[in-house]
Amino acid sequence: MTELVTGKEGPAAAGPTAEQQGAEPTVVRVSQWSDIRARFFANKLAVLGLFILVVLVIVAVFAPLLAPFDPLKQDLANTLQAPGGDHLLGTDSLGRDQLSRLIYGSRIAMIVGMASILVACTIGIVLGALAGYFGRLIDSVIMRVADVFFAFPLLIGAIVVILLMGRGVLPVVLSLGIFSWATFARLLRSQILSVREMDYVHAARALGASQFRTIRRHILPNSLTAVLVYATSNVGIAIVAEASLSYLGVGVPPEVAEWGNMIAAGRDFMGVKDFMWMYPSLAIVVTALGFVLLGNGLRDALDPKLR
Amino acid sequence: MKTNKLNEQAEGDDMTSAETAGGSGPDKAAPLLEVRDLQVEFKVRDNVTKAVNGVSYSVDAGETLAVLGESGSGKSVTAQAIMGILDSPPGRISGGEIYFQGQEILSMPENERRRLRGAKMAMIFQDALSSLNPVLSVGFQLGEMFRAHRGMSRKDAKAKAIELMDRVRIPAAKQRVGDYPHEFSGGMRQRIMIAMALALEPDLIIADEPTTALDVTVQAQVMDLLAELQREYNMGLILITHDLGVVADVADKIAVMYAGRIVETAPVHEIYKRPAHPYTEGLLASIPRLDQKGQELYAIKGLPPNLQNIPSGCAFNPRCARAEDVCRTDIPVLSQVTERDGTELVGRGSACHFWKETIHG
C-alpha cells in the first residue's frame, strides 16, 4: 500500500528535491512486488501453472453448479457406460456419473493437498526456526527427530497414522502433514543458518532487538522464500499421496467422489473400460503439474539469481 | 522545529532516568565508557586466537576516540565486546571489565544489557546495504526502533522515521520512507544507518568503519554529518577505522592498535606531528602525499602477525627497524610519554621500549 502512495506522490515531489540535491537522480520507483509480479508473468510455464490451478479452484468451488449429476447417485440401469451421450465421461460400475465424480473429486484433492502441506509447513517452520536459530542441543534434538520422520516412507507412515485414527479427510491431512514436515524443517534451518550471520541481523542486535523480534522481523522473512516455493511444489506431491492412500483403500471412504477412489474402482476394468481410470489419473497429473509449475515460477520470480 | 521539540522531550527523559537510577546507578564523575584490560579470545577446536590482549581506553560524553588499526588488530572485536554482540561461542571475553556510565556491564544479565543497546549505546556498521534488512522498507526499519523500545504505534513510528530521515538530510524523506534499502545510494543508506543508531539518542555511538564502503566525496559528507550530530547530542563516539585521513578532522584522541593491544594513544593532532611508536610512524609514512609525487609509496615490511601465534615480546618486533633483543623477550607496557625534559605529555602513551628514541629522534 505504501508503495502505491509513494508512487503517486513521487514524481511531483521528487522532482524539485532532485534538482536541489544534484546528486540524487529521480528514481523510477518499482516496488519489490511489482518486480516479482513482472518476472512471474513473463514466465509462460508459471502462468500455465497458475491458469491450471485457477481453473481447478473454480471447478472445486462451483462443483454443485458444474456437475451434471449427483456424484453419489447410483443408476443401476446405466452402469459402465462409455463416454458420450448423457454421461460425457461415462458411468462407473454403480452407474454414477464419472464427470460429476471427477468434478467433486477436485474438492478433496485441493483441500487435502493444501491443508496437509499447511500442517507440514507449520510444524516444519516452528521446529526448523528453533533448530536453526538456537542451535546446539535444541538443534540436535529437533534434527534427530526429523531424521526419524525421514526414515519412514511417506505412505507407510501415513497408513500407520490412519490405522490409529480411522479413515476420513482429517486423518489423511494430519498423517500426510506429520510425515512431510521434516523436509520443511531442514530447509528452513539451513536458510536460517546462513541468514542469521547476515550483517543486518547483527545490526538489529546491536540496536537492541530482542531475540524474538530478530527472528520474526529479520530472520524468518529472509528465510521463508525457499520454504514457500518448496511448499507450493509439494502440494502437488501431497495430492498424489492422498490419491494413493485412497486408491490403497486407507484414504477417504470409498463412496466419496475422490480421484484415488475412482482409479481404484476402474482397476477391475483395466483394459476393458479404460476411461474409468484414465480421466481421474489425468486429473491428478494435471493438478500436480499445475502446482509444480507454479512453484518453479515462484522460485524464479522471487530469486532470479537461482535460475 | 519539530525536531527541537523532540530533543527537549528526550533531554527531559534522560534527566528523569538519571534521577531514578541515581542511588546505585551511573556515576557522573566517571567517564562515559571505560574499558579496562579487556581480553577476548576465539576458540575453534584446539586453536585459540587471541584477538584482544588487554585493551584499555575511555571515552567521555561529547568526545571522539578514534581506534586505528589494520585488519585483525582487534579494534572491531573490542567494539563488539562493548556492545555485547560478540559471537559466543567461539568468542569469549577472557578478562577485563567494561564500565558504562559507572556500571560494570560485562557482568550484567543479558536482558538488561539488551536494554542498553539501541537506547544507551548504538553501533553503526561498515556496509549499510548488508546491514539493512532487504525485505523491509527503511521507514519501517527506522520505525522499529521506536516500536520495539518505546512501544509506539505504527503510525507514530512512521512519523518519527520521517523526522529522522529529515534529520540526516535525506531528500524527500516523506516520499522515500516506504522505499527499500536497495533503492538508495550508498551514502544515503549510511545516513539511514546513522539515523537508526541515533533514533533513541544514545549516549555512546560506536561507528565501525562507517565510511569505508563509500566514495571519497561521500565519505566526507557522512563523516561531517556524524560529527555534527555527535556535537549536537553530546554523545561519546568511538570511531573505528583504518583510514588516518578520516581521523584527523573529527577525532579528539586516537588509540592505535596492533595485534590486540593498544600500542599508542595520543590527542589526535600530536600523533601526526610526533608519533611515539614505530608502528604509528610506519602508518603515517605510508600515507600518499602530494609533495612526494613520483616516489614509491612507503609500506611497512612484513605481514600482520598470526593471532594464534603472536611473536614473543613486542608483537611488532619482526617488522620493526628499531627492534633489539629486549623487544623479542619483553612485552612493552603502555607508558607515559614525556618531553625531553621530563614534562608529561597529557594523554600520550606508547607501548614501545624505545619510545624516547622514536619521538625525540
Chai-1 contact restraints between the chains, C-beta under 6 A:
chainA,res_idxA,chainB,res_idxB,connection_type,confidence,min_distance_angstrom,max_distance_angstrom,comment,restraint_id
A,T2,B,G178,contact,1.0,0.0,6.0,A-B,restraint_1
A,E3,B,G178,contact,1.0,0.0,6.0,A-B,restraint_2
A,T6,B,Q175,contact,1.0,0.0,6.0,A-B,restraint_3
A,T6,B,G178,contact,1.0,0.0,6.0,A-B,restraint_4
A,E9,B,Q175,contact,1.0,0.0,6.0,A-B,restraint_5
A,G10,B,Q175,contact,1.0,0.0,6.0,A-B,restraint_6
A,A13,B,A172,contact,1.0,0.0,6.0,A-B,restraint_7
A,A13,B,Q175,contact,1.0,0.0,6.0,A-B,restraint_8
A,A14,B,A172,contact,1.0,0.0,6.0,A-B,restraint_9
A,A14,B,Q175,contact,1.0,0.0,6.0,A-B,restraint_10
A,T17,B,P171,contact,1.0,0.0,6.0,A-B,restraint_11
A,T17,B,A172,contact,1.0,0.0,6.0,A-B,restraint_12
A,Q21,B,P171,contact,1.0,0.0,6.0,A-B,restraint_13
A,E24,B,P171,contact,1.0,0.0,6.0,A-B,restraint_14
A,D199,B,F125,contact,1.0,0.0,6.0,A-B,restraint_15
A,D199,B,S130,contact,1.0,0.0,6.0,A-B,restraint_16
A,D199,B,S131,contact,1.0,0.0,6.0,A-B,restraint_17
A,Y200,B,S131,contact,1.0,0.0,6.0,A-B,restraint_18
A,Y200,B,L132,contact,1.0,0.0,6.0,A-B,restraint_19
A,Y200,B,N133,contact,1.0,0.0,6.0,A-B,restraint_20
A,A203,B,F125,contact,1.0,0.0,6.0,A-B,restraint_21
A,A203,B,S131,contact,1.0,0.0,6.0,A-B,restraint_22
A,R205,B,I85,contact,1.0,0.0,6.0,A-B,restraint_23
A,A206,B,M83,contact,1.0,0.0,6.0,A-B,restraint_24
A,A206,B,I85,contact,1.0,0.0,6.0,A-B,restraint_25
A,A206,B,M123,contact,1.0,0.0,6.0,A-B,restraint_26
A,L207,B,G118,contact,1.0,0.0,6.0,A-B,restraint_27
A,L207,B,A122,contact,1.0,0.0,6.0,A-B,restraint_28
A,G208,B,R114,contact,1.0,0.0,6.0,A-B,restraint_29
A,G208,B,R117,contact,1.0,0.0,6.0,A-B,restraint_30
A,G208,B,G118,contact,1.0,0.0,6.0,A-B,restraint_31
A,R213,B,A148,contact,1.0,0.0,6.0,A-B,restraint_32
A,H218,B,N133,contact,1.0,0.0,6.0,A-B,restraint_33
A,P221,B,V135,contact,1.0,0.0,6.0,A-B,restraint_34
A,N222,B,V135,contact,1.0,0.0,6.0,A-B,restraint_35
